[in-house]
Amino acid sequence: MNIHTFVDNPKFYGRRRGRKLSKSGQLAMKYGKDYLIQEGNISNIFRYPKNIVLEIGFGDGENFINSAKTNPNSFYIGADPFLNTTAKCLSKILQYNLKNIVIWPDDVRKILKFFPRKSISEIKILFPDPWPKKKHKNRRLIQNEFIKIIHPIIKKQGTITIATDHDILKRWVLEKFQNYTEFEWIAESPYDWRSRPNDCFQTKYELKSINQQRKPSWFIFRKK
Ligand SMILES: C[S@@+](CC[C@H](N)C(=O)[O-])C[C@H]1O[C@@H](n2cnc3c(N)ncnc32)[C@H](O)[C@@H]1O
């Protein structure tokens, strides 16, 4: 895949809409619109020298929202193209009156090119869609092009955490990052990749995976 196709014209295969938004979801979309990033104002986010965390595919927002609530001195950017989850998170953001969070309600690949170099301290990708069939491997988010794009925007010693319970994706992620030597896998023992890191909250997909007797892995790679 060509890197320009990857960032300029990415093809998204997931769902963008689910059930019709509830009344509260519609209100959240209306009153929470200032929390939505517009392409033209992305640079505003980076004006303040904060610890910036990017969560890709925040889903119902258990980790995204709780992290922002717990760490008021960090700033959280979440990306997810699924409208219903954006509405759900906006509703929680308004409920808790959070000031350190914004949402890009679309494919993350479309905004990464606007991020300044060394602007992000951490990236979290919790239970990305695995696309386990071989014929769908190009649909997986983690690709060589993805790693090439995120490398410059992460700060030195910054990290990327990827959680998954699919064996095929586990192998795929490790292989991709091990081929890219500017990142190091920081696990020292199996305990490190078998347990959820202290700074992550349990998400819907982690719970689903545990209930179905699958074993999630947590891979943390650090930029050298
Ligand atoms: C399997 S769900 C996991 C949700 C959540 N992280 C959790 O653990 O419960 C994957 C999420 O990633 C989102 N997603 C898929 N591709 C994406 C992309 N290119 N950019 C941003 N989000 C994406 C989907 O819309 C979906 O909400």
The ligand as a Gaussian input file, in Angstrom:
#p B3LYP/6-31G(d) Opt

LIG

0 1
 C      -13.592000      -3.540000      18.396000
 S      -13.978000      -1.894000      18.716000
 C      -13.104000      -1.584000      20.262000
 C      -13.661000      -0.406000      21.014000
 C      -12.977000      -0.086000      22.355000
 N      -11.615000       0.312000      22.196000
 C      -13.072000      -1.231000      23.329000
 O      -12.017000      -1.788000      23.691000
 O      -14.203000      -1.549000      23.749000
 C      -12.948000      -1.044000      17.550000
 C      -13.272000       0.420000      17.411000
 O      -12.305000       1.029000      16.542000
 C      -12.955000       1.953000      15.686000
 N      -12.111000       2.128000      14.497000
 C      -11.922000       1.232000      13.499000
 N      -11.097000       1.752000      12.560000
 C      -10.776000       3.004000      12.977000
 C       -9.990000       4.049000      12.410000
 N       -9.381000       3.901000      11.237000
 N       -9.880000       5.217000      13.101000
 C      -10.499000       5.360000      14.299000
 N      -11.255000       4.407000      14.880000
 C      -11.406000       3.249000      14.216000
 C      -14.322000       1.306000      15.437000
 O      -15.294000       2.231000      15.003000
 C      -14.641000       0.695000      16.808000
 O      -15.348000       1.602000      17.632000

